[in-house]
Amino acid sequence: MPDDAAAAAAAAAAAGVVGSGSFPLAAGGGVPMAKAGSRRSRTSVVGGQSGPVRETTAESLVKSMRGLTATPTEMRNVNKEASMEFSLKSWLTLFSITGSVIPGILIPTMLLACWATIWTVVYTQTTWRSWATPPTLISVISFVLSLMLVFRTNTAYDRYWEGRRTWSAIKTHGRNLARAIWIGVVPKTGKTEIEKRGALNLVLAFAVATKHYLRDEPGVKYNDLAHLVMHVPSFHGLADAQDKHGGHGGEAGKRIPVEVLLHLMDYVRKARREDLIDITMQVSMMTSLNGLTDCLTALERIRNTPIPLAYSIHLKQIMLIFLLALPFEVVSQIWWATIPIVLISSFTLFGVEAIAAEIENPFGYDINDLRLEGFCTELREELHQLSESDPRREMGLWGDPVGGVAKKSL
């Protein structure tokens, strides 16, 4: 009877349950289908005799799903439609003000357009034209200006990309550490089980605390952080000090990520002393903790080392000189076209410099900054899913592989 129930469940799965995204469970006992479709052969009565059925449940399930696989032509058509839709959406952002640098550069751009208009009117409507000069100065300054702008934007984007790469490393080390804690630590008592789950909270707390630390938001009293650290007594005192003084809780409140790492390291040391982990697992956890420390240091370097102020000031001065001199050097050749030329040049140069200034510190709340909330949310969901799973992975429950690299011929 259990095998017949498993066959019925497989038939139901082939009829459409598989598309739900979760692996179907066998009927009756709630056993995963992988177990119901194991190597054990089902029997059928044919002419009063019983004999083994050639196909297991998993094999028949794979065969039934083959008809649902899209052909290469269908996949190409789907990819083409998705590409066209993405291309259309990307062009629609051409008219978007949100996320652009237009609000910040609109006033200086319009002022320079007015400047060009004044001198163009003077040149075309009066006889005073001796101030117009050949385009010699702009040919010299434009080369220097282009080099400085390239350096400015490359340096800013390098900082942006290094920040993104470092946050990816935080997620990687956090995943490795959480996996090692959840699978590698074998609790012996209820207290050690609670401590194990508390350590998982601290893994996530490090990422959240680092986000607030980079934004100069000290302390622990935040909706996404307080509940992750309140099981540690030292953070209780920090929160009380923050309430008492109405600030960040002293010097300790400024380095919450470091405090979290210290508690995690103490947990690893205690787990090894109580023989909850072996030496190999301890080395793996310490490697992840060292990696998180390196990531924190790299993010501090990005935040605390801005572009030298002298460079930014000098770049703006050269841009202003170039754009102020532009009407004098081109009006004699293009007349009224001087106005749109100066307008477009101002918009372009000011825009590139504003973009560089926007992304050189990518840890804030602006739309062009890194989505730190999204990184923390993704890690939170992964750790929640991990904590809901069974840390014991029993290979004895596996069935025969029927696809992939270990494909079994049917």
Solvent accessible surface area in square Angstrom, and as a share of the most:
residue,aa,sasa,rsa
1,M,181,0.81
2,P,110,0.69
3,D,51,0.26
4,D,86,0.44
5,A,31,0.24
6,A,5,0.04
7,A,32,0.25
8,A,60,0.47
9,A,10,0.08
10,A,7,0.05
11,A,65,0.50
12,A,51,0.40
13,A,1,0.01
14,A,37,0.28
15,A,91,0.71
16,G,52,0.50
17,V,65,0.37
18,V,38,0.22
19,G,73,0.70
20,S,82,0.53
21,G,76,0.73
22,S,75,0.48
23,F,125,0.52
24,P,13,0.08
25,L,109,0.54
26,A,11,0.09
27,A,54,0.42
28,G,87,0.83
29,G,66,0.63
30,G,40,0.39
31,V,49,0.28
32,P,73,0.46
33,M,1,0.00
34,A,50,0.39
35,K,85,0.36
36,A,20,0.16
37,G,4,0.04
38,S,21,0.14
39,R,155,0.56
40,R,158,0.58
41,S,65,0.42
42,R,55,0.20
43,T,97,0.56
44,S,47,0.30
45,V,117,0.67
46,V,113,0.65
47,G,82,0.79
48,G,68,0.65
49,Q,137,0.61
50,S,80,0.51
51,G,28,0.27
52,P,107,0.68
53,V,46,0.27
54,R,236,0.86
55,E,61,0.27
56,T,22,0.13
57,T,4,0.02
58,A,26,0.20
59,E,8,0.04
60,S,38,0.25
61,L,11,0.06
62,V,42,0.24
63,K,82,0.35
64,S,49,0.32
65,M,70,0.31
66,R,119,0.43
67,G,72,0.69
68,L,135,0.67
69,T,101,0.59
70,A,43,0.33
71,T,69,0.40
72,P,97,0.61
73,T,74,0.43
74,E,88,0.40
75,M,90,0.40
76,R,148,0.54
77,N,78,0.40
78,V,86,0.49
79,N,88,0.45
80,K,130,0.55
81,E,115,0.52
82,A,57,0.45
83,S,69,0.44
84,M,122,0.54
85,E,95,0.43
86,F,147,0.61
87,S,51,0.33
88,L,111,0.55
89,K,119,0.50
90,S,52,0.33
91,W,172,0.61
92,L,108,0.54
93,T,87,0.51
94,L,118,0.59
95,F,162,0.67
96,S,44,0.29
97,I,96,0.49
98,T,105,0.61
99,G,28,0.27
100,S,43,0.28
101,V,26,0.15
102,I,52,0.26
103,P,88,0.55
104,G,62,0.60
105,I,8,0.04
106,L,90,0.45
107,I,123,0.62
108,P,47,0.30
109,T,5,0.03
110,M,93,0.41
111,L,117,0.58
112,L,10,0.05
113,A,9,0.07
114,C,70,0.42
115,W,81,0.29
116,A,0,0.00
117,T,49,0.28
118,I,102,0.52
119,W,45,0.16
120,T,0,0.00
121,V,60,0.34
122,V,34,0.19
123,Y,20,0.08
124,T,19,0.11
125,Q,119,0.53
126,T,62,0.36
127,T,136,0.79
128,W,138,0.48
129,R,97,0.35
130,S,97,0.62
131,W,32,0.11
132,A,24,0.18
133,T,59,0.34
134,P,95,0.60
135,P,53,0.33
136,T,88,0.51
137,L,77,0.38
138,I,25,0.13
139,S,67,0.43
140,V,94,0.54
141,I,25,0.13
142,S,45,0.29
143,F,130,0.54
144,V,66,0.38
145,L,4,0.02
146,S,52,0.33
147,L,100,0.50
148,M,27,0.12
149,L,15,0.07
150,V,83,0.48
151,F,112,0.47
152,R,5,0.02
153,T,37,0.21
154,N,84,0.43
155,T,35,0.21
156,A,0,0.00
157,Y,115,0.44
158,D,90,0.47
159,R,27,0.10
160,Y,48,0.18
161,W,125,0.44
162,E,40,0.18
163,G,0,0.00
164,R,69,0.25
165,R,141,0.51
166,T,11,0.06
167,W,2,0.01
168,S,44,0.29
169,A,33,0.26
170,I,2,0.01
171,K,23,0.10
172,T,66,0.38
173,H,44,0.20
174,G,2,0.02
175,R,103,0.38
176,N,47,0.24
177,L,0,0.00
178,A,1,0.00
179,R,129,0.47
180,A,9,0.07
181,I,0,0.00
182,W,4,0.02
183,I,69,0.35
184,G,14,0.14
185,V,3,0.02
186,V,98,0.56
187,P,39,0.25
188,K,134,0.57
189,T,81,0.47
190,G,52,0.50
191,K,132,0.56
192,T,14,0.08
193,E,55,0.25
194,I,127,0.65
195,E,42,0.19
196,K,3,0.01
197,R,109,0.40
198,G,9,0.08
199,A,2,0.02
200,L,10,0.05
201,N,56,0.29
202,L,8,0.04
203,V,3,0.02
204,L,10,0.05
205,A,0,0.00
206,F,1,0.01
207,A,2,0.02
208,V,0,0.00
209,A,2,0.01
210,T,0,0.00
211,K,7,0.03
212,H,15,0.07
213,Y,43,0.16
214,L,6,0.03
215,R,29,0.11
216,D,109,0.57
217,E,37,0.17
218,P,45,0.28
219,G,1,0.01
220,V,0,0.00
221,K,99,0.42
222,Y,55,0.21
223,N,153,0.78
224,D,36,0.19
225,L,1,0.00
226,A,28,0.22
227,H,109,0.49
228,L,8,0.04
229,V,0,0.00
230,M,50,0.22
231,H,88,0.39
232,V,15,0.08
233,P,108,0.68
234,S,61,0.39
235,F,3,0.01
236,H,89,0.40
237,G,42,0.41
238,L,16,0.08
239,A,11,0.08
240,D,92,0.48
241,A,29,0.22
242,Q,24,0.11
243,D,88,0.45
244,K,164,0.69
245,H,130,0.58
246,G,69,0.66
247,G,37,0.35
248,H,57,0.25
249,G,10,0.09
250,G,36,0.35
251,E,123,0.55
252,A,36,0.28
253,G,0,0.00
254,K,86,0.36
255,R,103,0.38
256,I,6,0.03
257,P,1,0.01
258,V,54,0.31
259,E,31,0.14
260,V,0,0.00
261,L,14,0.07
262,L,95,0.47
263,H,50,0.23
264,L,1,0.00
265,M,78,0.35
266,D,63,0.33
267,Y,23,0.09
268,V,1,0.01
269,R,126,0.46
270,K,51,0.21
271,A,1,0.01
272,R,82,0.30
273,R,145,0.53
274,E,64,0.29
275,D,92,0.48
276,L,10,0.05
277,I,7,0.04
278,D,81,0.42
279,I,100,0.51
280,T,99,0.58
281,M,52,0.23
282,Q,38,0.17
283,V,87,0.50
284,S,48,0.31
285,M,0,0.00
286,M,51,0.23
287,T,82,0.48
288,S,6,0.04
289,L,2,0.01
290,N,81,0.41
291,G,7,0.07
292,L,2,0.01
293,T,63,0.37
294,D,95,0.49
295,C,8,0.05
296,L,8,0.04
297,T,75,0.43
298,A,17,0.13
299,L,0,0.00
300,E,47,0.21
301,R,122,0.45
302,I,4,0.02
303,R,49,0.18
304,N,89,0.46
305,T,77,0.45
306,P,86,0.54
307,I,19,0.10
308,P,91,0.57
309,L,133,0.66
310,A,78,0.60
311,Y,49,0.18
312,S,15,0.10
313,I,79,0.40
314,H,92,0.41
315,L,0,0.00
316,K,102,0.43
317,Q,95,0.42
318,I,24,0.12
319,M,2,0.01
320,L,85,0.42
321,I,92,0.47
322,F,23,0.09
323,L,0,0.00
324,L,62,0.31
325,A,16,0.12
326,L,9,0.04
327,P,0,0.00
328,F,43,0.18
329,E,10,0.04
330,V,20,0.12
331,V,0,0.00
332,S,43,0.28
333,Q,116,0.52
334,I,64,0.33
335,W,104,0.36
336,W,123,0.43
337,A,45,0.35
338,T,0,0.00
339,I,39,0.20
340,P,63,0.39
341,I,72,0.36
342,V,0,0.00
343,L,62,0.31
344,I,106,0.54
345,S,27,0.18
346,S,0,0.00
347,F,93,0.39
348,T,68,0.39
349,L,27,0.13
350,F,30,0.13
351,G,8,0.08
352,V,50,0.29
353,E,14,0.06
354,A,24,0.19
355,I,85,0.43
356,A,0,0.00
357,A,47,0.37
358,E,51,0.23
359,I,24,0.12
360,E,31,0.14
361,N,75,0.38
362,P,0,0.00
363,F,2,0.01
364,G,25,0.24
365,Y,149,0.57
366,D,86,0.45
367,I,119,0.60
368,N,49,0.25
369,D,14,0.07
370,L,10,0.05
371,R,131,0.48
372,L,0,0.00
373,E,77,0.34
374,G,19,0.18
375,F,4,0.02
376,C,4,0.02
377,T,57,0.33
378,E,54,0.24
379,L,2,0.01
380,R,72,0.26
381,E,107,0.48
382,E,59,0.27
383,L,13,0.06
384,H,114,0.51
385,Q,133,0.59
386,L,34,0.17
387,S,21,0.13
388,E,124,0.56
389,S,35,0.23
390,D,72,0.37
391,P,42,0.27
392,R,173,0.63
393,R,135,0.49
394,E,102,0.46
395,M,131,0.59
396,G,77,0.74
397,L,93,0.46
398,W,169,0.59
399,G,31,0.30
400,D,53,0.28
401,P,75,0.47
402,V,21,0.12
403,G,39,0.37
404,G,68,0.65
405,V,165,0.95
406,A,59,0.46
407,K,130,0.55
408,K,66,0.28
409,S,103,0.67
410,L,83,0.41
